[in-house]
Amino acid sequence: MQEQDVIIVGAGASGLAAAAEAARAGASVLVLEKNHVPGRKILSTGSGKCNFSNIKISPASYHPPSAAFLKKTFASLPPARVRAFFGDLGLLWTKDEKGRLFPRSMKAQDVVNVLTNELSARAVRVQTLTEVTGIFLGEDGFIVEAQKVPPQWDKKGARGEKLRLGAGRVILAAGGPCYPQIGGTAGGYELLRKLGHTVSPVRPSMVPLAVKGNLTELDGVRLEARLDLKAGGKHIARTQGELLFTSGGVSGPAVLDLSRAALEALKEGTVIAEADFFPDYVPAAMARLLTGRMKSLGDRTFSGFCAGLHNEKLLKTAAGLAAIPWQAPAGQLSGDSLAAFAVLIKAFPLEITGSRGFEDAMVAAGGCAASEVCPVTFESKKVKGLYVTGELLNIDGDSGGYNLHLAWTSGILAGRAAAGK
Ligand SMILES: Cc1cc2nc3c(=O)[nH]c(=O)nc-3n(C[C@H](O)[C@H](O)[C@H](O)COP(=O)(O)OP(=O)(O)OC[C@H]3O[C@@H](n4cnc5c(N)ncnc54)[C@H](O)[C@@H]3O)c2cc1C
C-alpha cells in the first residue's frame, strides 16, 4: 500500500524542517496538518518575530538534564548547520545582545515562507485540514488513518472524509498542547502511547504564573526586574529581564525563565518570587538614595517624593503595602516606613500560586521518553521506521530560541534518516 516514502504528521516547526530535508534527500513526502495552514504556531513565536535559535545552543539549556542525549544530537547536526540550513533556504538572520537569532525582517512569516517555498520546489504535498487519528504497522510499512476536519474557527463544521494512507516511514511531529487556540494538542502523545511509547505526564513549562493577592492596579505594567525565587527558606533560582503584570498574574521573559523551577518548588510548599526593581543598587545604596532624596524632596507629598524614581503605579502599590499614604507629607514619615518601602522596591514579594495553564504556556514539559528514541536519527527504538521530533519529546528548552532550535534539529535529522532508509 506504500503510496509515498514518508508521511509527516504535523506541519509545524519540526515537521516542515523534516519534510524539506527528506525531500532534498530524494524521498517522496506527504505532510498531513490539521490546521488550515502550515506553520501556524511558528507565526506566533517570539511575538511574531520568531526567535528561531540562539548563538549559545548547548545541552545545558534543556530540561530535564539531557546532556548525554543532546551532545550526540548536536554533534550530528551542529547548531551552525541549522543556521546554514536556513541560509540555504534564503533566510538572512540577525542576532540580539542575548544571542537570540531572528529573521532579519523580524517577521515569523518569512521563516514559514522559506520553508513552505522549499516544500513546493521539492514537490512535497502538504494536505491541510487533515487530522491523523491512527498510525498502524501494516505488512508493507505504515498505514496512517486520517480525517478531513473543518478549520478551527468553524465550531459547527462537520468532520469529513476518512482517509487511509500508506508510507514506508512516519515522522510524528505533532507538537504539544500549548496554545490550543492555534492548534496545540495533546493528541500526538496519544498516538505515541498507542504505538507502545512511554509518555510522562505533560505539564505547562515556560508559562505565565498566577500570584496571590490583588495587584490589579499593576495590570499591564512592564518593567525590568531581577527575580529571586525562594522556597522552604532556600534561594532556588534567579532571572533578570522584563516582568509584565497581567490580571491575576505575572508574565514576561524573567517570569517564563523562572516558571519551571517555581512550579516544581510549588509541589513542596510556599514559593515566593522577590522582584528587585533596582538591581543596580545594593540595599545600602538604596537606603542612601532614599534618605538623600528626603533631604531634597522631603517637603513634597510622598507621591511628589516618588515622582521620577521609577514607575508610578509600582511605587504607589509599594507605598500601599508599606502603609504609607500616597498624599502624606514625605518629611513626616518615620525611618521605619521609608525602610519598609525600600525593602519592597528591592524585594517586592510575589507569592506564586500556580501557572496560567497550557492556554498561555510556550512549551510543555514531559512527553515521550528521550531514551526511547535515537539521539542521532530520532527514530523510535520501539517501532522501526517511526520518528519522533520536537515538543513531543520529553526535552524542553529555556526561552531564547532553544525550543525551536531543537524542533529544527530533530526534524532535519529525522527527515534525513527517514529518506535514507
Ligand atoms: C506563543 C508561543 C511563542 C513561542 N515562541 C518561541 C520562540 O520565540 N522561540 C522558541 O524557540 N520557541 C518558541 N515557542 C515554542 C515553539 O513554538 C515550539 O517548541 C515548537 O513550535 C515545537 O515544534 P513542533 O514541531 O514540535 O510542534 P508545532 O510547531 O506545534 O507543530 C505541530 C503541528 O502538528 C499539527 N498536528 C498536531 N496533531 C496533529 C494530528 N493528529 N494530525 C495532523 N496534524 C497535527 C499541529 O496543528 C501543528 O501544526 C513558542 C511557543 C508559543 C506557544
The ligand as a Gaussian input file, in Angstrom:
#p B3LYP/6-31G(d) Opt

LIG

0 1
 C        3.145000      31.773000      21.743000
 C        4.392000      30.942000      21.592000
 C        5.599000      31.571000      21.343000
 C        6.773000      30.813000      21.219000
 N        7.936000      31.465000      20.914000
 C        9.060000      30.743000      20.748000
 C       10.264000      31.391000      20.343000
 O       10.297000      32.589000      20.035000
 N       11.384000      30.625000      20.254000
 C       11.380000      29.273000      20.503000
 O       12.430000      28.634000      20.404000
 N       10.241000      28.639000      20.830000
 C        9.086000      29.324000      20.939000
 N        7.924000      28.674000      21.244000
 C        7.943000      27.195000      21.327000
 C        7.941000      26.580000      19.906000
 O        6.936000      27.189000      19.139000
 C        7.685000      25.071000      19.966000
 O        8.622000      24.485000      20.847000
 C        7.804000      24.456000      18.565000
 O        6.868000      25.017000      17.680000
 C        7.596000      22.949000      18.636000
 O        7.692000      22.427000      17.336000
 P        6.946000      21.095000      16.961000
 O        7.259000      20.806000      15.541000
 O        7.220000      20.048000      17.947000
 O        5.394000      21.425000      17.121000
 P        4.485000      22.541000      16.466000
 O        5.291000      23.619000      15.879000
 O        3.472000      22.870000      17.494000
 O        3.777000      21.771000      15.253000
 C        2.922000      20.675000      15.437000
 C        1.934000      20.664000      14.296000
 O        1.256000      19.417000      14.276000
 C       -0.126000      19.626000      13.993000
 N       -0.846000      18.453000      14.498000
 C       -0.982000      18.054000      15.780000
 N       -1.663000      16.901000      15.848000
 C       -1.972000      16.554000      14.574000
 C       -2.685000      15.455000      14.002000
 N       -3.181000      14.474000      14.757000
 N       -2.839000      15.422000      12.671000
 C       -2.327000      16.411000      11.873000
 N       -1.646000      17.485000      12.362000
 C       -1.464000      17.541000      13.701000
 C       -0.425000      20.907000      14.723000
 O       -1.582000      21.537000      14.235000
 C        0.849000      21.710000      14.455000
 O        0.772000      22.459000      13.267000
 C        6.733000      29.399000      21.363000
 C        5.517000      28.781000      21.618000
 C        4.360000      29.538000      21.731000
 C        3.056000      28.831000      22.006000

